Amino acid sequence: MLRRGLTERGFRVFTPAETRSPILSFYIGGAAEAATKALDAAGVKVSVQNGDRTDAYGGSGAPATRVRVAVSLFNNAADIQRMLSAAERLRAS
């Protein structure tokens, strides 16, 4: 649900589709500090890091902020939707 939601909204997902892990990383615009604050304000706890998109991961080499999200047994569809909405708001700002 999270991967599909991100790709449908135009986010580039960093974690390969064949990876079977509850951890998913994706690129978002803006600085890591702003992303952390915006997602935290929405009640979404993530790990955020400034970095470069590398050609090895299908990127352009342009600067990008990577967001790392871990979905667990304790998360539900509403939690995922809240994260997707917060990411969209952050990208729009």
PDB file as gemmi writes it, atoms N, CA and C in Angstrom:
CRYST1    1.000    1.000    1.000  90.00  90.00  90.00 P 1                      
ATOM      1  N   MET A   1       0.811  -1.198   0.000  1.00  0.00           N  
ATOM      2  CA  MET A   1       0.000   0.000   0.000  1.00  0.00           C  
ATOM      3  C   MET A   1       0.859   1.269   0.000  1.00  0.00           C  
ATOM      4  N   LEU A   2       1.919   1.279   0.804  1.00  0.00           N  
ATOM      5  CA  LEU A   2       2.791   2.447   0.875  1.00  0.00           C  
ATOM      6  C   LEU A   2       3.538   2.641  -0.440  1.00  0.00           C  
ATOM      7  N   ARG A   3       4.163   1.591  -0.954  1.00  0.00           N  
ATOM      8  CA  ARG A   3       4.912   1.702  -2.215  1.00  0.00           C  
ATOM      9  C   ARG A   3       3.986   2.183  -3.331  1.00  0.00           C  
ATOM     10  N   ARG A   4       2.837   1.565  -3.449  1.00  0.00           N  
ATOM     11  CA  ARG A   4       1.893   1.933  -4.502  1.00  0.00           C  
ATOM     12  C   ARG A   4       1.464   3.394  -4.337  1.00  0.00           C  
ATOM     13  N   GLY A   5       1.165   3.795  -3.101  1.00  0.00           N  
ATOM     14  CA  GLY A   5       0.753   5.168  -2.851  1.00  0.00           C  
ATOM     15  C   GLY A   5       1.822   6.180  -3.223  1.00  0.00           C  
ATOM     16  N   LEU A   6       3.062   5.864  -2.912  1.00  0.00           N  
ATOM     17  CA  LEU A   6       4.159   6.769  -3.258  1.00  0.00           C  
ATOM     18  C   LEU A   6       4.340   6.870  -4.765  1.00  0.00           C  
ATOM     19  N   THR A   7       4.371   5.732  -5.452  1.00  0.00           N  
ATOM     20  CA  THR A   7       4.588   5.760  -6.900  1.00  0.00           C  
ATOM     21  C   THR A   7       3.414   6.421  -7.621  1.00  0.00           C  
ATOM     22  N   GLU A   8       2.197   6.190  -7.157  1.00  0.00           N  
ATOM     23  CA  GLU A   8       1.029   6.839  -7.768  1.00  0.00           C  
ATOM     24  C   GLU A   8       1.078   8.351  -7.609  1.00  0.00           C  
ATOM     25  N   ARG A   9       1.746   8.820  -6.586  1.00  0.00           N  
ATOM     26  CA  ARG A   9       1.861  10.259  -6.336  1.00  0.00           C  
ATOM     27  C   ARG A   9       3.122  10.851  -6.962  1.00  0.00           C  
ATOM     28  N   GLY A  10       3.867  10.043  -7.687  1.00  0.00           N  
ATOM     29  CA  GLY A  10       5.033  10.542  -8.405  1.00  0.00           C  
ATOM     30  C   GLY A  10       6.334  10.558  -7.631  1.00  0.00           C  
ATOM     31  N   PHE A  11       6.385   9.936  -6.457  1.00  0.00           N  
ATOM     32  CA  PHE A  11       7.640   9.849  -5.709  1.00  0.00           C  
ATOM     33  C   PHE A  11       8.494   8.727  -6.292  1.00  0.00           C  
ATOM     34  N   ARG A  12       9.799   8.931  -6.317  1.00  0.00           N  
ATOM     35  CA  ARG A  12      10.714   7.887  -6.769  1.00  0.00           C  
ATOM     36  C   ARG A  12      11.107   7.055  -5.556  1.00  0.00           C  
ATOM     37  N   VAL A  13      10.736   5.787  -5.583  1.00  0.00           N  
ATOM     38  CA  VAL A  13      11.050   4.880  -4.479  1.00  0.00           C  
ATOM     39  C   VAL A  13      12.455   4.336  -4.689  1.00  0.00           C  
ATOM     40  N   PHE A  14      13.284   4.461  -3.673  1.00  0.00           N  
ATOM     41  CA  PHE A  14      14.684   4.045  -3.698  1.00  0.00           C  
ATOM     42  C   PHE A  14      14.819   2.540  -3.471  1.00  0.00           C  
ATOM     43  N   THR A  15      14.012   1.966  -2.613  1.00  0.00           N  
ATOM     44  CA  THR A  15      14.081   0.545  -2.279  1.00  0.00           C  
ATOM     45  C   THR A  15      13.583  -0.272  -3.465  1.00  0.00           C  
ATOM     46  N   PRO A  16      14.389  -1.228  -3.950  1.00  0.00           N  
ATOM     47  CA  PRO A  16      13.959  -2.053  -5.087  1.00  0.00           C  
ATOM     48  C   PRO A  16      12.651  -2.792  -4.786  1.00  0.00           C  
ATOM     49  N   ALA A  17      11.801  -2.913  -5.799  1.00  0.00           N  
ATOM     50  CA  ALA A  17      10.485  -3.542  -5.634  1.00  0.00           C  
ATOM     51  C   ALA A  17      10.586  -4.981  -5.146  1.00  0.00           C  
ATOM     52  N   GLU A  18      11.627  -5.681  -5.546  1.00  0.00           N  
ATOM     53  CA  GLU A  18      11.757  -7.091  -5.160  1.00  0.00           C  
ATOM     54  C   GLU A  18      12.252  -7.274  -3.724  1.00  0.00           C  
ATOM     55  N   THR A  19      12.625  -6.187  -3.065  1.00  0.00           N  
ATOM     56  CA  THR A  19      13.086  -6.270  -1.684  1.00  0.00           C  
ATOM     57  C   THR A  19      11.907  -6.555  -0.765  1.00  0.00           C  
ATOM     58  N   ARG A  20      12.001  -7.617  -0.013  1.00  0.00           N  
ATOM     59  CA  ARG A  20      10.934  -7.980   0.928  1.00  0.00           C  
ATOM     60  C   ARG A  20      11.355  -7.515   2.318  1.00  0.00           C  
ATOM     61  N   SER A  21      11.023  -6.289   2.598  1.00  0.00           N  
ATOM     62  CA  SER A  21      11.395  -5.678   3.865  1.00  0.00           C  
ATOM     63  C   SER A  21      10.308  -4.686   4.258  1.00  0.00           C  
ATOM     64  N   PRO A  22      10.082  -4.497   5.549  1.00  0.00           N  
ATOM     65  CA  PRO A  22       9.109  -3.486   5.966  1.00  0.00           C  
ATOM     66  C   PRO A  22       9.667  -2.065   5.857  1.00  0.00           C  
ATOM     67  N   ILE A  23      10.941  -1.957   5.490  1.00  0.00           N  
ATOM     68  CA  ILE A  23      11.586  -0.649   5.378  1.00  0.00           C  
ATOM     69  C   ILE A  23      11.562  -0.208   3.920  1.00  0.00           C  
ATOM     70  N   LEU A  24      11.130   1.017   3.692  1.00  0.00           N  
ATOM     71  CA  LEU A  24      11.044   1.556   2.347  1.00  0.00           C  
ATOM     72  C   LEU A  24      11.652   2.947   2.347  1.00  0.00           C  
ATOM     73  N   SER A  25      12.494   3.222   1.360  1.00  0.00           N  
ATOM     74  CA  SER A  25      13.099   4.547   1.234  1.00  0.00           C  
ATOM     75  C   SER A  25      12.639   5.182  -0.068  1.00  0.00           C  
ATOM     76  N   PHE A  26      12.415   6.496  -0.016  1.00  0.00           N  
ATOM     77  CA  PHE A  26      12.011   7.209  -1.224  1.00  0.00           C  
ATOM     78  C   PHE A  26      12.609   8.608  -1.202  1.00  0.00           C  
ATOM     79  N   TYR A  27      12.640   9.232  -2.374  1.00  0.00           N  
ATOM     80  CA  TYR A  27      13.185  10.578  -2.499  1.00  0.00           C  
ATOM     81  C   TYR A  27      12.080  11.610  -2.335  1.00  0.00           C  
ATOM     82  N   ILE A  28      12.441  12.699  -1.692  1.00  0.00           N  
ATOM     83  CA  ILE A  28      11.508  13.818  -1.546  1.00  0.00           C  
ATOM     84  C   ILE A  28      12.325  15.095  -1.693  1.00  0.00           C  
ATOM     85  N   GLY A  29      11.738  16.134  -2.205  1.00  0.00           N  
ATOM     86  CA  GLY A  29      12.464  17.387  -2.362  1.00  0.00           C  
ATOM     87  C   GLY A  29      12.677  18.078  -1.025  1.00  0.00           C  
ATOM     88  N   GLY A  30      13.552  19.047  -1.021  1.00  0.00           N  
ATOM     89  CA  GLY A  30      13.771  19.837   0.184  1.00  0.00           C  
ATOM     90  C   GLY A  30      14.886  19.299   1.057  1.00  0.00           C  
ATOM     91  N   ALA A  31      15.181  20.043   2.087  1.00  0.00           N  
ATOM     92  CA  ALA A  31      16.253  19.685   3.006  1.00  0.00           C  
ATOM     93  C   ALA A  31      15.771  18.652   4.018  1.00  0.00           C  
ATOM     94  N   ALA A  32      16.696  17.864   4.502  1.00  0.00           N  
ATOM     95  CA  ALA A  32      16.373  16.801   5.456  1.00  0.00           C  
ATOM     96  C   ALA A  32      15.733  17.363   6.721  1.00  0.00           C  
ATOM     97  N   GLU A  33      16.238  18.472   7.216  1.00  0.00           N  
ATOM     98  CA  GLU A  33      15.702  19.045   8.457  1.00  0.00           C  
ATOM     99  C   GLU A  33      14.238  19.452   8.284  1.00  0.00           C  
ATOM    100  N   ALA A  34      13.909  20.073   7.158  1.00  0.00           N  
ATOM    101  CA  ALA A  34      12.521  20.477   6.897  1.00  0.00           C  
ATOM    102  C   ALA A  34      11.623  19.254   6.761  1.00  0.00           C  
ATOM    103  N   ALA A  35      12.122  18.216   6.110  1.00  0.00           N  
ATOM    104  CA  ALA A  35      11.337  16.984   5.944  1.00  0.00           C  
ATOM    105  C   ALA A  35      11.066  16.341   7.294  1.00  0.00           C  
ATOM    106  N   THR A  36      12.082  16.278   8.133  1.00  0.00           N  
ATOM    107  CA  THR A  36      11.920  15.688   9.459  1.00  0.00           C  
ATOM    108  C   THR A  36      10.873  16.448  10.266  1.00  0.00           C  
ATOM    109  N   LYS A  37      10.959  17.770  10.270  1.00  0.00           N  
ATOM    110  CA  LYS A  37      10.006  18.587  11.034  1.00  0.00           C  
ATOM    111  C   LYS A  37       8.581  18.429  10.511  1.00  0.00           C  
ATOM    112  N   ALA A  38       8.418  18.467   9.196  1.00  0.00           N  
ATOM    113  CA  ALA A  38       7.077  18.382   8.610  1.00  0.00           C  
ATOM    114  C   ALA A  38       6.442  17.016   8.864  1.00  0.00           C  
ATOM    115  N   LEU A  39       7.203  15.957   8.686  1.00  0.00           N  
ATOM    116  CA  LEU A  39       6.660  14.618   8.902  1.00  0.00           C  
ATOM    117  C   LEU A  39       6.405  14.372  10.388  1.00  0.00           C  
ATOM    118  N   ASP A  40       7.297  14.862  11.239  1.00  0.00           N  
ATOM    119  CA  ASP A  40       7.107  14.710  12.680  1.00  0.00           C  
ATOM    120  C   ASP A  40       5.845  15.451  13.137  1.00  0.00           C  
ATOM    121  N   ALA A  41       5.610  16.637  12.594  1.00  0.00           N  
ATOM    122  CA  ALA A  41       4.413  17.407  12.947  1.00  0.00           C  
ATOM    123  C   ALA A  41       3.135  16.666  12.557  1.00  0.00           C  
ATOM    124  N   ALA A  42       3.236  15.814  11.536  1.00  0.00           N  
ATOM    125  CA  ALA A  42       2.085  15.017  11.101  1.00  0.00           C  
ATOM    126  C   ALA A  42       1.980  13.707  11.876  1.00  0.00           C  
ATOM    127  N   GLY A  43       2.901  13.509  12.824  1.00  0.00           N  
ATOM    128  CA  GLY A  43       2.877  12.280  13.616  1.00  0.00           C  
ATOM    129  C   GLY A  43       3.506  11.096  12.922  1.00  0.00           C  
ATOM    130  N   VAL A  44       4.365  11.385  11.944  1.00  0.00           N  
ATOM    131  CA  VAL A  44       5.027  10.327  11.177  1.00  0.00           C  
ATOM    132  C   VAL A  44       6.500  10.315  11.566  1.00  0.00           C  
ATOM    133  N   LYS A  45       6.953   9.214  12.119  1.00  0.00           N  
ATOM    134  CA  LYS A  45       8.353   9.084  12.533  1.00  0.00           C  
ATOM    135  C   LYS A  45       9.137   8.391  11.427  1.00  0.00           C  
ATOM    136  N   VAL A  46      10.146   9.075  10.923  1.00  0.00           N  
ATOM    137  CA  VAL A  46      10.958   8.556   9.828  1.00  0.00           C  
ATOM    138  C   VAL A  46      12.420   8.889  10.080  1.00  0.00           C  
ATOM    139  N   SER A  47      13.267   8.286   9.289  1.00  0.00           N  
ATOM    140  CA  SER A  47      14.672   8.645   9.233  1.00  0.00           C  
ATOM    141  C   SER A  47      14.856   9.407   7.924  1.00  0.00           C  
ATOM    142  N   VAL A  48      15.507  10.564   7.974  1.00  0.00           N  
ATOM    143  CA  VAL A  48      15.669  11.395   6.786  1.00  0.00           C  
ATOM    144  C   VAL A  48      17.137  11.738   6.621  1.00  0.00           C  
ATOM    145  N   GLN A  49      17.598  11.743   5.360  1.00  0.00           N  
ATOM    146  CA  GLN A  49      19.009  11.995   5.090  1.00  0.00           C  
ATOM    147  C   GLN A  49      19.158  12.761   3.784  1.00  0.00           C  
ATOM    148  N   ASN A  50      19.992  13.805   3.795  1.00  0.00           N  
ATOM    149  CA  ASN A  50      20.340  14.471   2.541  1.00  0.00           C  
ATOM    150  C   ASN A  50      21.310  13.574   1.799  1.00  0.00           C  
ATOM    151  N   GLY A  51      21.211  13.570   0.499  1.00  0.00           N  
ATOM    152  CA  GLY A  51      22.117  12.758  -0.300  1.00  0.00           C  
ATOM    153  C   GLY A  51      21.968  13.098  -1.761  1.00  0.00           C  
ATOM    154  N   ASP A  52      22.627  12.316  -2.593  1.00  0.00           N  
ATOM    155  CA  ASP A  52      22.535  12.486  -4.039  1.00  0.00           C  
ATOM    156  C   ASP A  52      21.851  11.282  -4.635  1.00  0.00           C  
ATOM    157  N   ARG A  53      21.049  11.531  -5.648  1.00  0.00           N  
ATOM    158  CA  ARG A  53      20.506  10.417  -6.419  1.00  0.00           C  
ATOM    159  C   ARG A  53      21.662   9.885  -7.250  1.00  0.00           C  
ATOM    160  N   THR A  54      21.854   8.608  -7.220  1.00  0.00           N  
ATOM    161  CA  THR A  54      22.936   8.031  -8.004  1.00  0.00           C  
ATOM    162  C   THR A  54      22.371   7.242  -9.161  1.00  0.00           C  
ATOM    163  N   ASP A  55      23.128   7.181 -10.237  1.00  0.00           N  
ATOM    164  CA  ASP A  55      22.679   6.448 -11.418  1.00  0.00           C  
ATOM    165  C   ASP A  55      22.424   4.985 -11.106  1.00  0.00           C  
ATOM    166  N   ALA A  56      23.117   4.428 -10.130  1.00  0.00           N  
ATOM    167  CA  ALA A  56      22.919   3.023  -9.759  1.00  0.00           C  
ATOM    168  C   ALA A  56      21.489   2.762  -9.304  1.00  0.00           C  
ATOM    169  N   TYR A  57      20.823   3.786  -8.823  1.00  0.00           N  
ATOM    170  CA  TYR A  57      19.450   3.631  -8.351  1.00  0.00           C  
ATOM    171  C   TYR A  57      18.459   4.358  -9.250  1.00  0.00           C  
ATOM    172  N   GLY A  58      18.846   4.617 -10.477  1.00  0.00           N  
ATOM    173  CA  GLY A  58      17.937   5.221 -11.430  1.00  0.00           C  
ATOM    174  C   GLY A  58      17.768   6.716 -11.271  1.00  0.00           C  
ATOM    175  N   GLY A  59      18.658   7.338 -10.538  1.00  0.00           N  
ATOM    176  CA  GLY A  59      18.543   8.770 -10.323  1.00  0.00           C  
ATOM    177  C   GLY A  59      19.380   9.560 -11.300  1.00  0.00           C  
ATOM    178  N   SER A  60      19.350  10.845 -11.151  1.00  0.00           N  
ATOM    179  CA  SER A  60      20.031  11.744 -12.076  1.00  0.00           C  
ATOM    180  C   SER A  60      21.354  12.257 -11.527  1.00  0.00           C  
ATOM    181  N   GLY A  61      21.678  11.934 -10.294  1.00  0.00           N  
ATOM    182  CA  GLY A  61      22.854  12.500  -9.660  1.00  0.00           C  
ATOM    183  C   GLY A  61      22.542  13.825  -8.984  1.00  0.00           C  
ATOM    184  N   ALA A  62      21.284  14.281  -9.092  1.00  0.00           N  
ATOM    185  CA  ALA A  62      20.868  15.544  -8.484  1.00  0.00           C  
ATOM    186  C   ALA A  62      20.681  15.370  -6.981  1.00  0.00           C  
ATOM    187  N   PRO A  63      20.906  16.432  -6.212  1.00  0.00           N  
ATOM    188  CA  PRO A  63      20.683  16.337  -4.769  1.00  0.00           C  
ATOM    189  C   PRO A  63      19.238  15.960  -4.460  1.00  0.00           C  
ATOM    190  N   ALA A  64      19.068  15.172  -3.456  1.00  0.00           N  
ATOM    191  CA  ALA A  64      17.730  14.753  -3.048  1.00  0.00           C  
ATOM    192  C   ALA A  64      17.754  14.367  -1.581  1.00  0.00           C  
ATOM    193  N   THR A  65      16.619  14.454  -0.947  1.00  0.00           N  
ATOM    194  CA  THR A  65      16.472  14.013   0.432  1.00  0.00           C  
ATOM    195  C   THR A  65      15.821  12.646   0.416  1.00  0.00           C  
ATOM    196  N   ARG A  66      16.433  11.706   1.121  1.00  0.00           N  
ATOM    197  CA  ARG A  66      15.884  10.347   1.216  1.00  0.00           C  
ATOM    198  C   ARG A  66      15.128  10.207   2.523  1.00  0.00           C  
ATOM    199  N   VAL A  67      13.929   9.658   2.422  1.00  0.00           N  
ATOM    200  CA  VAL A  67      13.099   9.388   3.588  1.00  0.00           C  
ATOM    201  C   VAL A  67      13.020   7.884   3.743  1.00  0.00           C  
ATOM    202  N   ARG A  68      13.247   7.407   4.944  1.00  0.00           N  
ATOM    203  CA  ARG A  68      13.217   5.969   5.236  1.00  0.00           C  
ATOM    204  C   ARG A  68      12.070   5.713   6.209  1.00  0.00           C  
ATOM    205  N   VAL A  69      11.131   4.877   5.769  1.00  0.00           N  
ATOM    206  CA  VAL A  69       9.928   4.582   6.544  1.00  0.00           C  
ATOM    207  C   VAL A  69       9.894   3.093   6.842  1.00  0.00           C  
ATOM    208  N   ALA A  70       9.546   2.735   8.052  1.00  0.00           N  
ATOM    209  CA  ALA A  70       9.384   1.325   8.424  1.00  0.00           C  
ATOM    210  C   ALA A  70       7.939   1.107   8.855  1.00  0.00           C  
ATOM    211  N   VAL A  71       7.233   0.283   8.103  1.00  0.00           N  
ATOM    212  CA  VAL A  71       5.849  -0.061   8.427  1.00  0.00           C  
ATOM    213  C   VAL A  71       5.876  -1.360   9.217  1.00  0.00           C  
ATOM    214  N   SER A  72       5.088  -1.413  10.284  1.00  0.00           N  
ATOM    215  CA  SER A  72       5.099  -2.608  11.128  1.00  0.00           C  
ATOM    216  C   SER A  72       3.685  -3.091  11.416  1.00  0.00           C  
ATOM    217  N   LEU A  73       3.624  -4.123  12.201  1.00  0.00           N  
ATOM    218  CA  LEU A  73       2.368  -4.712  12.644  1.00  0.00           C  
ATOM    219  C   LEU A  73       1.475  -3.684  13.332  1.00  0.00           C  
ATOM    220  N   PHE A  74       2.085  -2.689  13.921  1.00  0.00           N  
ATOM    221  CA  PHE A  74       1.343  -1.694  14.687  1.00  0.00           C  
ATOM    222  C   PHE A  74       0.784  -0.561  13.835  1.00  0.00           C  
ATOM    223  N   ASN A  75       1.101  -0.548  12.538  1.00  0.00           N  
ATOM    224  CA  ASN A  75       0.591   0.479  11.635  1.00  0.00           C  
ATOM    225  C   ASN A  75      -0.627  -0.039  10.885  1.00  0.00           C  
ATOM    226  N   ASN A  76      -1.505   0.894  10.537  1.00  0.00           N  
ATOM    227  CA  ASN A  76      -2.693   0.517   9.774  1.00  0.00           C  
ATOM    228  C   ASN A  76      -2.811   1.418   8.543  1.00  0.00           C  
ATOM    229  N   ALA A  77      -3.878   1.225   7.773  1.00  0.00           N  
ATOM    230  CA  ALA A  77      -4.075   1.991   6.541  1.00  0.00           C  
ATOM    231  C   ALA A  77      -4.148   3.491   6.816  1.00  0.00           C  
ATOM    232  N   ALA A  78      -4.742   3.887   7.931  1.00  0.00           N  
ATOM    233  CA  ALA A  78      -4.829   5.312   8.274  1.00  0.00           C  
ATOM    234  C   ALA A  78      -3.441   5.902   8.520  1.00  0.00           C  
ATOM    235  N   ASP A  79      -2.552   5.132   9.146  1.00  0.00           N  
ATOM    236  CA  ASP A  79      -1.178   5.597   9.373  1.00  0.00           C  
ATOM    237  C   ASP A  79      -0.459   5.815   8.045  1.00  0.00           C  
ATOM    238  N   ILE A  80      -0.631   4.880   7.132  1.00  0.00           N  
ATOM    239  CA  ILE A  80       0.026   4.989   5.826  1.00  0.00           C  
ATOM    240  C   ILE A  80      -0.538   6.175   5.057  1.00  0.00           C  
ATOM    241  N   GLN A  81      -1.833   6.358   5.097  1.00  0.00           N  
ATOM    242  CA  GLN A  81      -2.447   7.501   4.413  1.00  0.00           C  
ATOM    243  C   GLN A  81      -1.955   8.815   5.009  1.00  0.00           C  
ATOM    244  N   ARG A  82      -1.789   8.874   6.319  1.00  0.00           N  
ATOM    245  CA  ARG A  82      -1.268  10.078   6.976  1.00  0.00           C  
ATOM    246  C   ARG A  82       0.146  10.381   6.486  1.00  0.00           C  
ATOM    247  N   MET A  83       0.978   9.350   6.343  1.00  0.00           N  
ATOM    248  CA  MET A  83       2.338   9.538   5.847  1.00  0.00           C  
ATOM    249  C   MET A  83       2.320  10.033   4.406  1.00  0.00           C  
ATOM    250  N   LEU A  84       1.471   9.429   3.568  1.00  0.00           N  
ATOM    251  CA  LEU A  84       1.383   9.843   2.167  1.00  0.00           C  
ATOM    252  C   LEU A  84       0.914  11.295   2.054  1.00  0.00           C  
ATOM    253  N   SER A  85      -0.067  11.667   2.832  1.00  0.00           N  
ATOM    254  CA  SER A  85      -0.579  13.043   2.811  1.00  0.00           C  
ATOM    255  C   SER A  85       0.486  14.032   3.270  1.00  0.00           C  
ATOM    256  N   ALA A  86       1.212  13.681   4.315  1.00  0.00           N  
ATOM    257  CA  ALA A  86       2.277  14.553   4.823  1.00  0.00           C  
ATOM    258  C   ALA A  86       3.383  14.707   3.785  1.00  0.00           C  
ATOM    259  N   ALA A  87       3.740  13.632   3.106  1.00  0.00           N  
ATOM    260  CA  ALA A  87       4.777  13.692   2.073  1.00  0.00           C  
ATOM    261  C   ALA A  87       4.327  14.586   0.920  1.00  0.00           C  
ATOM    262  N   GLU A  88       3.073  14.479   0.534  1.00  0.00           N  
ATOM    263  CA  GLU A  88       2.547  15.341  -0.537  1.00  0.00           C  
ATOM    264  C   GLU A  88       2.581  16.811  -0.131  1.00  0.00           C  
ATOM    265  N   ARG A  89       2.174  17.103   1.081  1.00  0.00           N  
ATOM    266  CA  ARG A  89       2.199  18.496   1.560  1.00  0.00           C  
ATOM    267  C   ARG A  89       3.626  19.029   1.590  1.00  0.00           C  
ATOM    268  N   LEU A  90       4.549  18.209   2.027  1.00  0.00           N  
ATOM    269  CA  LEU A  90       5.943  18.626   2.096  1.00  0.00           C  
ATOM    270  C   LEU A  90       6.483  18.919   0.706  1.00  0.00           C  
ATOM    271  N   ARG A  91       6.182  18.047  -0.235  1.00  0.00           N  
ATOM    272  CA  ARG A  91       6.674  18.243  -1.601  1.00  0.00           C  
ATOM    273  C   ARG A  91       6.080  19.506  -2.217  1.00  0.00           C  
ATOM    274  N   ALA A  92       4.843  19.827  -1.885  1.00  0.00           N  
ATOM    275  CA  ALA A  92       4.164  20.997  -2.447  1.00  0.00           C  
ATOM    276  C   ALA A  92       4.683  22.311  -1.858  1.00  0.00           C  
ATOM    277  N   SER A  93       5.314  22.230  -0.689  1.00  0.00           N  
ATOM    278  CA  SER A  93       5.766  23.471  -0.023  1.00  0.00           C  
ATOM    279  C   SER A  93       7.097  23.955  -0.552  1.00  0.00           C  
TER     280      SER A  93                                                      
END                                                                             
